[in-house]
Amino acid sequence: MHIPLHSKALILAGTAALSLSQTAHSSMGNLATTYGLLPSDMGTAQSYSLFNTQVSAAYYNPAALALSDKGNLTLGMLQATPALTVDSQGGENAPVRTGNVLESEQTETMLFGMKTNITSLTKFKKPVYLAVIGGVEQYGSEMLAFESESSNDGQFMQYGQKPLFLAVSGAMNIIDGIEVGLGMRVTLHANATLTLETDLAGNTSSENPNVSAEPVFIPVAGAHFDMDSLLCDEETACLWSGLDLAVSYRGSSNTQTTVDATATIPGTVTDPGLPLVVNTLDAYQPMILSFGAKYQLLEGWDVAATLEYQNWSSLTDELKKDTVKDQAQLQFDDVIIPRVGSQFQFNDTLTLSAGASYETSSLATTTSDEVNLFDNDRVVVAAGFTQMYTQTKLLAFPLQIDGAYQYHHLIERDFSLSSGGTVFENVTTGGDAHVFSLSLSMMF
């Protein structure tokens, strides 16, 4: 971090200001893209997310909300347990590690959502659907998980705690076979200011902290095309029968914190004082364009595939303004992620799903001075189920239970650790992660 530290007083001022923002081990990853939101997304490695009619459609493809007239109230949880490894290949003054697992902190997210028909509130003749979905860390106790730091040991880019997640979207059918949806995702940008007086021994007075957070609204849009309804008729066989297409756009977002601290030392440093300005971002999501196709092979059995373009190269310029990471000269490439999956309706109440994806790392840099950021190509395989209970003893409406499991395998990759422009260790990174998710949805 290139900030002139003129005295101990300035360091104390910066420390005090930084403590105003909540911190936890976090990352550049995003809950919805790293794992998936609901089990119905996770269980197919997000290959069906563009066609999912549950509340997670508010983020992945709002148009899918109009594919089902059922409303629902959803409560879910997700737990990810990574074991991310670093194997030293030698070097000068390499840090001493206990074992090769560098990161194992769990992601523990509580999710909540609701989808409902709001046509009665509008003058539209066609049904209009609204959905909201949110998620908070540590099963509801942590909303602003955030940390941005340099590291001599190295740090992984995708894994760690995830900050507050919130998306709101609406959808409707335009003509027979075409649905469209619009929405927004909400992130927070925090600002902290601190002015104080201090002596050279570090005793402070006249502290004046001020912390604020403003919402930032990120656009989400999508469309769904039922090719059977658009191109086929009921009387003749049709090549397009059973085919659905979908497209979605998600704008770039991040969680950002700006700290502005000023310290004065009476008799030594007077107004305007010694400044310390820190601007750093976390939980970055690039602009994403997704194209998907779903095809019904047999009655009760279909397959889906999605190509997802992620514009990570934009992060290269964003980090040049980050006072924690600017010296690292990090470079990112755009990536395309293929996802495939299948769903099979086992009986009237049970549906089984599976999926896989190959996710190329967007991090082009293998040496990032002082920050020492790691990221690997990864293979994700997943499986899930949906069980519907049409009658229960306690609820007046049907209950749907969804569960999913994902396994992430990180393909080994070599990095060089450096500080002050000098490489002090070469390492090989890898590891895996196990992810579990469960949700309950009351359908109405």
C-alpha positions in Angstrom: 0.0 0.0 0.0 1.8 3.2 -1.2 0.9 5.6 1.6 3.5 7.9 3.3 3.6 7.1 7.0 5.1 10.2 8.5 4.7 9.3 12.2 3.4 6.9 14.7 0.4 9.2 15.1 -0.6 8.6 11.5 -0.4 4.9 11.8 -2.7 5.1 14.9 -5.1 7.2 13.0 -5.2 4.8 10.1 -5.7 1.8 12.4 -8.6 3.5 14.2 -10.3 4.4 11.0 -9.9 0.9 9.4 -11.4 -0.6 12.5 -14.7 1.2 11.7 -15.5 -1.3 8.9 -16.5 -4.8 9.8 -13.8 -7.3 8.8 -13.8 -11.1 8.2 -11.9 -13.3 5.9 -13.4 -12.5 2.6 -12.5 -12.6 -1.1 -13.0 -11.4 -4.6 -15.5 -14.3 -5.1 -19.3 -13.9 -5.2 -21.8 -16.3 -3.6 -24.0 -16.7 -6.7 -21.1 -17.3 -9.1 -18.7 -19.2 -6.9 -21.3 -21.8 -5.7 -24.9 -20.9 -6.7 -27.7 -19.5 -4.6 -30.4 -22.2 -4.0 -29.9 -26.0 -4.2 -31.7 -26.1 -7.5 -28.9 -23.9 -8.9 -26.1 -25.7 -7.1 -27.3 -29.2 -8.0 -26.8 -28.6 -11.7 -23.6 -26.5 -11.4 -25.8 -23.5 -12.5 -26.5 -25.0 -15.9 -30.3 -24.7 -15.2 -30.2 -21.4 -13.4 -31.4 -19.5 -16.4 -34.6 -21.7 -16.4 -35.1 -21.9 -12.6 -38.5 -20.5 -11.7 -37.7 -20.2 -7.9 -36.7 -16.9 -6.2 -33.1 -17.2 -7.4 -34.3 -16.2 -10.8 -34.4 -12.7 -9.5 -30.6 -12.8 -9.9 -29.8 -15.3 -12.7 -32.6 -14.6 -15.2 -35.7 -12.6 -14.0 -37.7 -13.7 -17.1 -37.9 -17.2 -15.6 -40.1 -15.9 -12.8 -43.0 -15.8 -15.4 -42.6 -19.5 -16.4 -44.6 -20.6 -13.3 -47.7 -19.1 -11.8 -46.8 -20.5 -8.4 -45.6 -18.1 -5.6 -43.3 -19.3 -2.9 -41.7 -18.4 0.4 -38.2 -19.8 0.6 -35.6 -20.3 3.5 -32.3 -21.9 2.7 -28.7 -22.4 4.0 -25.4 -23.0 2.3 -22.1 -24.3 3.8 -18.9 -24.5 1.9 -15.8 -26.1 3.4 -12.6 -25.5 1.4 -9.2 -27.1 1.9 -7.0 -24.8 -0.3 -3.4 -25.9 -0.3 0.0 -24.3 -1.0 3.1 -26.5 -1.5 6.4 -24.7 -1.3 8.9 -25.3 -4.1 11.7 -23.5 -2.3 13.0 -20.0 -2.1 14.9 -17.5 0.0 13.3 -16.5 3.4 10.1 -18.5 2.6 7.5 -18.3 5.4 7.2 -21.2 7.8 3.8 -22.9 7.5 2.1 -25.5 9.6 1.0 -28.1 7.0 0.1 -27.2 3.4 -3.6 -26.1 3.9 -3.5 -22.3 3.7 -7.2 -21.6 3.8 -10.1 -23.7 5.3 -12.5 -21.1 6.7 -16.1 -22.0 5.9 -18.7 -20.0 4.1 -21.9 -20.2 6.1 -24.8 -18.4 4.4 -28.5 -18.1 5.3 -30.8 -17.4 2.3 -34.3 -16.0 2.2 -36.6 -15.2 -0.6 -40.2 -14.6 -1.8 -42.0 -14.7 -5.2 -45.5 -13.5 -5.7 -48.0 -12.4 -8.3 -48.5 -8.6 -8.2 -50.8 -8.3 -11.2 -53.6 -6.8 -9.0 -51.3 -3.8 -8.3 -50.9 -3.0 -11.9 -53.0 -2.2 -15.0 -51.4 -5.0 -17.1 -53.7 -7.6 -18.6 -50.9 -10.3 -18.3 -49.6 -11.6 -14.9 -46.7 -9.8 -13.4 -44.4 -11.6 -10.9 -42.0 -10.1 -8.4 -39.3 -11.8 -6.4 -36.7 -10.9 -3.9 -33.8 -13.0 -2.6 -31.2 -12.2 0.0 -28.4 -13.8 1.9 -26.3 -13.1 5.0 -23.1 -14.7 6.3 -22.6 -16.9 9.4 -26.2 -18.1 9.2 -27.6 -14.6 9.6 -25.2 -13.0 12.1 -22.8 -11.3 9.6 -23.9 -8.9 6.9 -20.7 -7.0 5.9 -18.0 -9.7 5.7 -15.1 -7.7 4.4 -11.3 -7.8 4.4 -8.7 -6.4 2.0 -5.0 -7.0 2.8 -1.6 -7.9 1.5 -0.1 -11.3 2.5 3.3 -12.9 2.6 1.8 -16.3 2.8 -0.5 -15.8 -0.2 -4.3 -15.6 -0.4 -6.9 -17.3 -2.6 -9.2 -15.1 -4.8 -12.5 -17.0 -4.9 -13.1 -18.6 -1.5 -13.9 -17.1 1.9 -16.9 -15.4 3.5 -19.4 -13.6 1.3 -21.0 -10.2 2.2 -24.7 -9.3 2.1 -26.5 -10.5 -1.0 -29.7 -8.9 -2.2 -31.6 -9.0 -5.5 -35.1 -7.8 -6.6 -36.7 -8.5 -10.0 -40.0 -8.7 -11.9 -41.1 -10.5 -15.0 -44.0 -11.0 -17.3 -45.0 -12.8 -20.5 -44.9 -10.5 -23.6 -46.4 -12.8 -26.2 -47.0 -16.5 -26.2 -43.5 -18.1 -25.9 -41.5 -15.0 -24.9 -41.0 -13.8 -21.3 -38.8 -10.9 -20.2 -37.6 -9.7 -16.8 -35.8 -6.8 -15.2 -34.3 -6.3 -11.8 -31.4 -5.1 -9.7 -28.9 -6.3 -7.3 -28.0 -4.2 -4.3 -24.5 -3.8 -2.9 -23.1 -1.5 -0.3 -20.3 1.1 -0.5 -19.0 2.1 2.9 -17.3 5.4 3.8 -15.5 6.1 7.1 -13.9 9.4 8.2 -11.9 10.0 11.3 -10.3 13.2 12.7 -8.4 13.1 16.0 -5.6 14.7 18.0 -2.8 12.5 19.4 0.6 12.8 21.1 3.7 10.9 20.1 3.0 8.3 22.7 -0.2 7.4 20.9 -2.7 8.9 23.4 -5.7 10.2 21.4 -8.3 12.8 22.0 -11.0 14.8 20.2 -11.9 11.7 18.1 -14.6 12.3 15.6 -15.5 9.1 13.7 -18.2 9.1 11.0 -19.3 5.9 9.2 -21.9 5.7 6.4 -22.9 3.1 3.8 -24.8 3.8 0.6 -26.6 1.3 -1.6 -25.5 0.8 -5.2 -28.0 -0.7 -7.7 -26.7 -3.1 -10.3 -29.0 -3.9 -13.3 -30.1 -7.5 -14.0 -32.1 -8.4 -17.2 -33.2 -11.6 -19.0 -35.4 -13.2 -21.6 -36.8 -16.7 -22.1 -37.9 -18.2 -25.5 -40.2 -21.2 -25.8 -39.3 -22.4 -29.3 -42.2 -24.9 -29.3 -44.7 -22.1 -28.8 -43.0 -19.7 -31.2 -42.2 -22.0 -34.2 -44.4 -25.1 -33.8 -48.1 -26.0 -34.1 -50.0 -28.8 -32.5 -50.8 -30.7 -35.7 -47.4 -31.5 -37.2 -44.1 -32.7 -35.8 -41.5 -29.9 -35.2 -37.8 -29.9 -35.0 -37.9 -27.2 -32.3 -40.4 -29.0 -30.0 -39.1 -29.3 -26.5 -36.4 -26.6 -26.9 -36.1 -23.5 -24.6 -33.6 -20.8 -25.0 -32.6 -18.1 -22.5 -30.3 -15.1 -22.2 -29.4 -12.9 -19.2 -27.3 -9.9 -18.4 -25.8 -9.0 -14.9 -23.9 -5.8 -14.4 -20.6 -5.6 -12.6 -20.6 -5.0 -8.8 -18.3 -4.9 -5.8 -18.3 -4.2 -2.1 -16.2 -1.1 -1.5 -14.8 0.7 1.5 -13.2 4.2 1.6 -11.4 5.4 4.7 -10.3 9.0 5.2 -8.4 9.7 8.4 -6.7 12.9 9.6 -4.5 13.2 12.7 -3.0 16.4 14.3 -0.3 16.5 17.0 -0.6 19.8 18.9 2.7 21.7 18.8 4.1 19.4 16.1 1.6 18.7 13.3 -1.2 21.2 13.0 -4.1 21.8 10.5 -4.8 20.4 8.0 -3.0 17.4 9.7 -1.6 14.2 8.4 -3.9 12.5 5.9 -4.4 8.7 5.4 -6.7 7.7 2.6 -7.6 4.1 1.9 -9.8 2.9 -0.9 -10.3 -0.8 -1.4 -12.8 -3.2 -2.9 -13.9 -6.8 -2.3 -16.4 -9.4 -3.4 -16.1 -8.2 -7.0 -18.5 -9.6 -9.7 -17.7 -8.8 -13.3 -20.3 -8.1 -16.0 -21.8 -11.4 -17.0 -23.6 -12.5 -20.2 -25.2 -15.9 -20.1 -26.7 -17.9 -23.0 -28.6 -21.2 -22.2 -30.5 -24.0 -23.9 -32.7 -26.6 -22.4 -34.0 -29.6 -24.4 -36.6 -32.3 -23.3 -35.2 -35.7 -24.3 -38.1 -37.8 -23.0 -41.1 -37.2 -20.8 -39.7 -36.2 -17.4 -36.1 -36.1 -18.6 -34.3 -33.0 -20.0 -30.8 -31.6 -20.4 -29.4 -28.1 -20.3 -26.2 -26.3 -21.3 -25.1 -22.7 -20.6 -22.2 -20.6 -21.8 -21.3 -17.8 -19.4 -19.1 -14.9 -20.5 -17.5 -13.0 -17.5 -15.8 -9.7 -18.2 -13.0 -10.0 -15.6 -10.6 -7.8 -17.6 -12.4 -4.7 -16.2 -11.0 -5.6 -12.7 -7.5 -4.8 -14.0 -8.3 -1.1 -14.1 -10.5 -1.1 -11.0 -7.6 -2.4 -8.9 -5.3 0.4 -10.0 -7.4 2.6 -7.8 -7.2 0.2 -4.8 -4.7 1.5 -2.4 -4.2 -1.9 -0.8 -3.5 -3.8 -4.0 -2.3 -1.2 -6.5 1.4 -2.2 -6.2 0.6 -5.8 -7.3 0.0 -4.9 -10.9 -2.7 -7.6 -11.1 -3.9 -8.6 -14.6 -7.2 -10.3 -15.4 -8.6 -12.0 -18.5 -12.2 -12.4 -19.7 -13.4 -16.0 -19.4 -16.1 -18.2 -20.9 -17.5 -20.9 -18.5 -19.4 -23.9 -19.9 -22.0 -25.6 -17.7 -24.0 -28.7 -18.5 -26.6 -30.6 -16.5 -29.7 -32.8 -16.5 -32.9 -33.3 -14.5 -34.9 -36.4 -14.2 -38.4 -36.6 -12.7 -38.2 -39.9 -10.8 -41.9 -39.8 -9.8 -44.7 -37.3 -9.2 -43.0 -35.8 -6.2 -39.2 -36.4 -6.6 -36.9 -34.9 -9.2 -33.1 -35.7 -9.4 -30.5 -33.4 -10.9 -26.8 -33.4 -11.7 -24.4 -31.1 -13.4 -20.8 -30.1 -14.1 -18.7 -27.0 -15.1 -15.2 -26.2 -16.0 -14.2 -22.8 -14.8 -11.1 -21.2 -16.1 -9.2 -18.8 -13.8 -9.5 -15.1 -14.8 -6.2 -14.3 -13.0 -3.5 -13.9 -15.6 -0.8 -12.8 -13.1 1.3 -15.4 -11.3 3.4 -12.9 -9.4 1.5 -10.1 -7.5 3.9 -8.1 -5.3 3.0 -8.1 -1.6 -0.7 -9.1 -2.3 0.4 -12.6 -3.6 -3.0 -13.6 -5.0 -3.8 -17.2 -6.0 -6.5 -18.5 -8.3 -6.9 -21.8 -10.1 -8.8 -23.4 -12.9 -11.5 -25.6 -11.3 -13.8 -28.5 -12.1 -17.2 -28.5 -10.4 -19.4 -31.5 -10.2 -22.8 -31.5 -8.5 -25.9 -33.4 -7.7 -29.2 -32.5 -6.1 -32.9 -33.4 -5.5 -36.3 -31.8 -5.2 -39.0 -33.4 -3.0 -42.5 -32.1 -3.1 -45.0 -32.7 -0.3 -48.5 -31.8 -1.4 -50.0 -32.2 2.0 -48.5 -31.6 5.5 -50.0 -31.6 8.9 -48.9 -28.1 9.8 -49.0 -26.1 6.5 -52.0 -25.1 4.4 -49.8 -25.1 1.2 -47.5 -27.6 -0.4 -43.9 -27.8 0.9 -40.9 -28.3 -1.4 -37.5 -29.4 0.0 -34.4 -29.0 -2.2 -30.9 -30.3 -1.4 -27.6 -30.2 -3.3 -24.0 -31.1 -3.0 -21.0 -29.7 -5.0 -17.4 -30.8 -5.2 -14.8 -28.3 -6.4 -11.4 -29.6 -7.6 -8.7 -26.9 -8.0 -6.2 -27.8 -10.7 -2.7 -27.3 -9.6 -1.0 -24.0 -10.6 2.4 -22.4 -9.9 2.9 -19.0 -8.4 5.8 -16.8 -7.2 5.5 -14.9 -3.9 7.2 -11.6 -3.7 7.7 -8.5 -1.5 9.2 -5.2 -2.5 9.7 -6.5 -6.0 11.8 -9.5 -4.9 10.6 -13.1 -5.3 11.2 -15.0 -2.1 9.3 -18.3 -2.7 7.8 -20.4 -5.5 4.7 -22.4 -4.7 2.2 -24.8 -6.2 -1.5 -24.2 -5.3 -4.4 -26.6 -5.4 -7.0 -28.1 -3.1 -10.8 -28.8 -3.1 -14.0 -27.7 -1.5 -17.2 -29.5 -0.4 -20.4 -27.5 -0.5 -23.8 -28.4 0.9 -27.1 -26.6 0.5 -30.7 -27.1 1.7 -33.9 -25.1 1.3 -37.5 -25.2 2.2 -40.1 -23.5 0.1 -43.8 -23.1 0.8 -45.7 -23.0 -2.5 -48.8 -20.9 -2.9 
